[in-house]
Amino acid sequence: MKTFTGKTLRWEWREGVVELTLDHQPANEIGTAMLAELEKFVAAFGVLVPETSACIIASARKSVFSAGGDLRELYATAAAVPAKERPTGVRAFLERIHAVLNVIDAAPFVTIAAVHGACLGGGLELALACDMIIADKMARFAFPELRLGFIPGFGGIPRLKRDLGNAFVRDLLFTGRTVNATRAQAVGLVAQLAGEGEALRIARSTAAQITKYDPVTRAAAKKFIKPIPHDELRREIDLFCELFTRPTVMAALKRFVEDSGPMPYLP
């Protein structure tokens, strides 16, 4: 399946490059609906891989790449079951999203996140599964999860540690503050910095360059330089589920859900 249009995203293949576009109001939150369509996307890799050199993940939302996990859905789902049953449902969701991101991480073609606007929490974790991030100068990155009483759960910490020094990782995690694209490039999170509104154009140009090279060599090089931290990823799921059982987490999620501000996901 080389083209697909769903309720939360779409993808299209042309000239060796597949573009996956997130398009889920209001802020590309990753919940069960988007996860199901991401699963369809990775299931299509069998068809895409032989003819694909690069994949670009971008957003159709004007001011956001992705605000992260769908916390309203998480709260509603957790509140509907007894406290002792909550970790089971959370673990099942996390294992599904980890499986998807691991496939994207290990894809034999090159994956590029074209980021504009807010790239937060689970949205940043999706970008980190890609081989490179190309961001416009107005992009912002953050892990705000600690203010809700848990850690990033989609594989963010192990993947960030794989790529960057611990000083930046801890700063991003412990403060929850947003980091602008210029600093993100300076520390190595962002591969290329684009002008405002230019990230997708630059990503397309980069993808076109990638298509020129031998696919076997490219896949071998990627596997060599980008090992997937499977053990740490599994421990992350365990820790997230352990933290999620605490009443303070449900209280924090309740406050988030009841926030009437236009962008409560921002730190």
N, C-alpha and C positions, 0 to 999 in steps of 0.2 A: 504494500500500500504506500504509494509515493506521495499521495495527497490526502489530507484529512481535514475536516472542519467539524469541531465539536462545540460544546457549550462553554468551555473554558480556555481552549487553545486550538490552534490549527497548525498544520505543517504543509510545506510544498517543496518538492525536489525539482531542481533545474541545474543542468550543466555541472553535475558532480557535487552540488552543494544542497543540503536540506536546511530550510529555515523553519524553526519552530517558534511560533509567536504566541506568547501568553496573552489572553484577552478575557479576563474575568473580573467583572465589577465587584467592589469598587477599586481594589488594589492588588489584584492577582494573588489573593490569599490561596495558599495550598491546603485544601481540605480534601474530603473524600471524592468530590466531583473531579477536581483537577488531577488528583492522584490516579483515578481510574483512566483518565485520558493520557496521562504520562505513561501508564502501563501499556496502553495501546501503542504509544509511540515506540517504546523500547521493544515491544513485540514485533514491530515492523522492521527492526534492524536486519533480520534475515534477508529481506528484500532490498533494503537500502545499502547495506555494507558493500556488496560487490561493485557498486557504481558510485559510491560516495567518498569524496576526499575530505569534506569538512561539513560541520553542522554549526549553524548559528542559532543561538537562543536569544530572543529579543522580546520586547513588550509592546503591545498596542496601546497600553494605558499612557496617558499624556505625561503624568508626573511621577511614575513609579515603575520600577522593574518588577519587584514583588515585595509586599510588606511582610511576607513570611507565612507561617502556618496560620490556618483559619482558627483563631482563638475563640471566636464566638461559637463555632461548631464544636470545638473541643470542650468548652464549658457546658454546652447544652447536652452533649453526649455523656459527659462524666456525671453531670447532675441527675441524669435520668436513671442511673443505676446505683445500687448500694456501694458505699465507699470501698469495701473489700474487693469489689469486682472491677473497679476502675483501672487498675494496672493492666488487666488482661486485654481490655479494649485498646488502651494506649499502646501496649506492646505490639499488638497485631498491626496497628496503623504504622508504627515506626518501622517494623520489619518490612512492610510493603514499600515504604518510601526509601528505606535504605537499599532494598533490592533494585529499585529503579535507578537511584543515583549511582550505585555501584556499576550498573550496566553502562550508564552514560560515562562514568569515570574511565571505564576500561575499553570504550569503543575504539576500534582500530582506526577510525577517522579522527581528525582534529576537531575538537569542540570549542566554540567561542561564545562567551556570554557578552552580548552587546548591551551595556547597561546605561540607562539614564534614570535620573530621579532617585527615589529611595530604593535601596537594596538592603533589606533588613532581615534578620533572623533566618527563617527558612529560605527566603529569597537569596540571601547571601550564600547559604549552604548549597543551593542549586547552582549558583555561579561558581562556587569553589569546586564542584564536581567537573567543571569544564577545564580544558587545558589552558585557556587564557581568558582574561577579562579585558575587554576594550570598553572604556567608560568615557562618557562625555564629562566635561569639566564641572557640570552641576550635579553629578552623581554623588550620593552619600551612602556610606556603609555602616552597619552597626549590628551588634548582638545585644539586644535589650532584654534577653530572657531572664537574667538574674533578678530584675525588678519584680518578676512574677513568681520567683521562688524556685525556678528550675534552670537547667542549662540548655543550650542548643541541642536539639534531638535528632536532626537530620544528617548528622555526620560532620558538622561544622568544625568542631575543635580538632579532631584528628586530621582533617584535611588542611586546616589552616596551619597546624603545627608541621605538617609535611612540607609546606611551602615557605613558611616565614619563621623568623626568630621568636622566641618565647616572650620577649619584652613587648612586642606589638600584640601578640595573641592575648597576653594577660591584660594589657591596657584596654583592648577592645572588649574583652569579656567582663572584667571587673567594674569598669566604669559605665558600660552601656551607652557611652557617648557615640555620636555619629562622627565618622571620619570622612573628610572630603576627598574628592578624586585625586587632587594633587598630592596629598600625603599618602594616599593609598598607592599611588604610583611610586612614590619615593621609597616606600618600604618593600615594594615588590608584589603587592597584591594585584595591582593593575598593570597589564603588559603595555598597553598603549593608551595615551590620553588624547581624546578627540575634542573638537570644538563642540559647543552646545548644539545638540540635535544631530551630531555627526557620527555617533557611535556605530550605528547600523551601516552607514556608508563605508566607514573604515573597516568594519568587520567583513563586509562583502569584498572589499579590495584585498584584504588579508587572505580570505578564503580562496579567492581567485589565484593568488600566488601559491597557496598550498596545493592546489590541484595540479601544478606542474611537475610534482615530484613523485617518485616511485612509491606506490602504496605499500609494498612489502617492507621496504626500508623505513618508511614513516611509522608503520605499526610496530615494528621492532624497536625503533628508537623511543616511541611513546611508552611501551611496556617497560623498557629499561629505566627511563628517567622518572617514571610516575607510578611507583608501586602503591597499591591500595592498602591502607592500614587496617586490615580486616579485624585483627584482635582488638584494637582500640575502638573501632566502630561498634563491635559487640558490647564492649564494656560501657560505652556511652549509652546504649539502649538500657542496660541494666541500671545505671545510675539515674537516668531520667525517670524511669519507672519507680525507682526507690524514692526519689524526691517528690514525685507527683502524688504520692499517697498522703502527704501532709495537709492538714486543714488550711494552713496558710496559703497554699497554692490555690485552692478553690476560692478562698476569700479574695485573693489578688485577681483571679480570673473574673470573678463576679464584679469587682470594681471596674475592670477593663470593659466588660460587656455593657455596664450601665453608664459608661462615659459617653456623654453626648457631644464631645468635641468632634470636629471634622476629620481629624487624623489621630485617633488615640494610640495608634501603633508607634508613633514617633516617640523616642525617648525624651 
